[in-house]
Amino acid sequence: MRLEQPVQFSELVQSVEYLEKAVPVNATVRLTGWGRTSTNGNVPTLLQSLNVVTLSNEDCKAKMGNPKNVDLGHVCTLTKAGEGACNGDSGGPLVYEGKLVGVVNFGVPCGRGFPDGFARVSYYHEWTTVQKRPEVLTPYC
């Protein structure tokens, strides 16, 4: 990805490494975001942060009613009802031992006691390190 201007790192703006291997099952990971605090709830003025626990994909599928969108490219987390990712958190980080392991992707909205799904960053490691031609890395929406 090319940026119009270089990123200016500071105390508030910093880079994060990503974990090249899959995060273990039953690991405590950190979810942060600016999403709503409940369904149709307020948008926070302070960054929200929460510890959640990773699930196996099999457990994730079982708890979500066996959806087809949970595959090797995903990592799921679970916490108690009333907590979890919500509207506005999409694209936000999931961190394990200081390294990025997931990006908020999908879930049953806003802490209803079902797993949240994240794009598993390690799944894309080989793709991001093997690509050599800049035109292949052109971002799209």
C-alpha positions as CSV (number, residue, x, y, z in Angstrom):
1,M,0.0,0.0,0.0
2,R,1.3,3.4,-0.8
3,L,0.4,6.5,1.2
4,E,0.1,10.0,0.0
5,Q,2.3,11.2,2.9
6,P,4.6,9.3,5.3
7,V,3.0,8.3,8.7
8,Q,4.2,10.6,11.5
9,F,4.8,8.3,14.5
10,S,4.3,9.8,17.9
11,E,3.3,8.8,21.4
12,L,-0.3,8.3,20.1
13,V,0.5,6.9,16.6
14,Q,2.6,3.8,16.5
15,S,3.0,0.7,14.4
16,V,2.1,-2.8,15.5
17,E,3.8,-6.0,14.5
18,Y,1.7,-9.0,13.5
19,L,2.0,-12.6,14.6
20,E,3.1,-14.8,11.7
21,K,1.6,-18.0,13.3
22,A,-2.0,-18.7,14.4
23,V,-3.0,-17.5,17.9
24,P,-3.6,-20.5,20.2
25,V,-7.1,-21.6,21.2
26,N,-8.2,-20.4,24.6
27,A,-5.7,-17.5,24.6
28,T,-6.6,-14.2,26.2
29,V,-6.5,-11.5,23.5
30,R,-7.2,-7.7,23.6
31,L,-10.0,-6.1,21.4
32,T,-10.0,-2.4,21.1
33,G,-12.3,-0.1,19.1
34,W,-14.4,3.0,18.7
35,G,-17.7,1.1,18.0
36,R,-21.0,1.5,19.7
37,T,-21.3,0.3,23.3
38,S,-24.6,-1.6,22.7
39,T,-27.0,-2.2,19.8
40,N,-28.1,1.3,18.7
41,G,-26.2,2.6,21.6
42,N,-23.9,5.6,21.9
43,V,-20.6,6.0,20.1
44,P,-17.9,6.3,22.8
45,T,-15.7,9.3,23.2
46,L,-12.9,7.2,24.7
47,L,-11.3,4.2,23.0
48,Q,-12.9,1.0,24.3
49,S,-10.8,-2.1,25.3
50,L,-11.7,-5.6,26.4
51,N,-10.0,-8.9,27.0
52,V,-11.7,-11.8,25.2
53,V,-10.8,-15.5,24.7
54,T,-10.1,-17.3,21.4
55,L,-12.1,-20.3,20.3
56,S,-11.4,-23.1,17.9
57,N,-13.2,-22.7,14.6
58,E,-15.2,-25.8,15.4
59,D,-16.5,-24.3,18.7
60,C,-17.1,-21.0,17.0
61,K,-19.2,-22.7,14.3
62,A,-21.2,-24.7,16.9
63,K,-21.9,-21.6,19.0
64,M,-23.0,-19.6,15.9
65,G,-25.2,-22.3,14.4
66,N,-22.6,-23.7,11.9
67,P,-22.1,-20.7,9.6
68,K,-20.2,-21.2,6.4
69,N,-18.2,-18.0,6.8
70,V,-15.9,-19.4,9.6
71,D,-12.9,-21.0,7.9
72,L,-9.1,-21.1,8.3
73,G,-8.9,-17.4,7.5
74,H,-10.8,-16.5,10.7
75,V,-10.2,-16.5,14.4
76,C,-13.2,-16.3,16.8
77,T,-13.5,-14.9,20.3
78,L,-16.0,-15.1,23.0
79,T,-16.8,-13.3,26.2
80,K,-19.9,-12.9,28.3
81,A,-23.2,-11.4,27.1
82,G,-23.1,-7.6,27.1
83,E,-19.5,-7.5,25.8
84,G,-17.7,-7.8,22.5
85,A,-17.4,-6.1,19.1
86,C,-20.2,-3.8,17.9
87,N,-21.1,-1.5,15.0
88,G,-18.2,0.7,14.3
89,D,-15.5,-1.7,15.5
90,S,-15.1,-3.4,12.0
91,G,-11.5,-3.2,10.8
92,G,-10.2,-2.8,14.4
93,P,-7.4,-4.8,16.0
94,L,-7.2,-8.0,18.0
95,V,-3.9,-8.2,19.8
96,Y,-2.1,-11.1,21.5
97,E,1.1,-10.6,23.4
98,G,1.6,-7.2,21.8
99,K,1.1,-8.4,18.2
100,L,-1.8,-8.1,15.8
101,V,-3.6,-11.4,15.3
102,G,-7.0,-10.4,13.9
103,V,-9.1,-7.7,12.3
104,V,-12.7,-7.3,13.3
105,N,-14.8,-8.9,10.6
106,F,-18.2,-10.2,11.6
107,G,-20.5,-11.3,14.4
108,V,-23.9,-11.2,16.0
109,P,-24.2,-7.5,16.8
110,C,-23.2,-6.2,20.0
111,G,-22.4,-8.6,22.8
112,R,-25.4,-11.0,22.7
113,G,-23.3,-13.9,23.9
114,F,-22.2,-15.2,20.5
115,P,-18.7,-15.3,19.1
116,D,-17.1,-12.4,17.2
117,G,-15.2,-13.2,14.0
118,F,-11.9,-11.7,12.9
119,A,-9.8,-12.0,9.8
120,R,-6.9,-14.1,10.9
121,V,-3.8,-12.1,10.1
122,S,-1.4,-15.1,10.1
123,Y,-3.5,-16.7,7.3
124,Y,-2.3,-13.9,4.9
125,H,1.4,-13.9,6.0
126,E,2.7,-15.9,3.0
127,W,0.6,-13.9,0.6
128,T,1.9,-10.5,2.0
129,T,5.5,-11.6,1.9
130,V,5.5,-13.4,-1.4
131,Q,4.0,-10.7,-3.6
132,K,6.7,-8.8,-5.4
133,R,4.9,-6.7,-8.1
134,P,3.5,-3.4,-6.7
135,E,0.4,-3.7,-9.0
136,V,-0.5,-7.0,-7.2
137,L,-0.7,-5.1,-3.9
138,T,-3.0,-2.3,-5.1
139,P,-5.7,-2.0,-2.5
140,Y,-9.3,-2.2,-3.6
141,C,-12.6,-1.6,-1.9
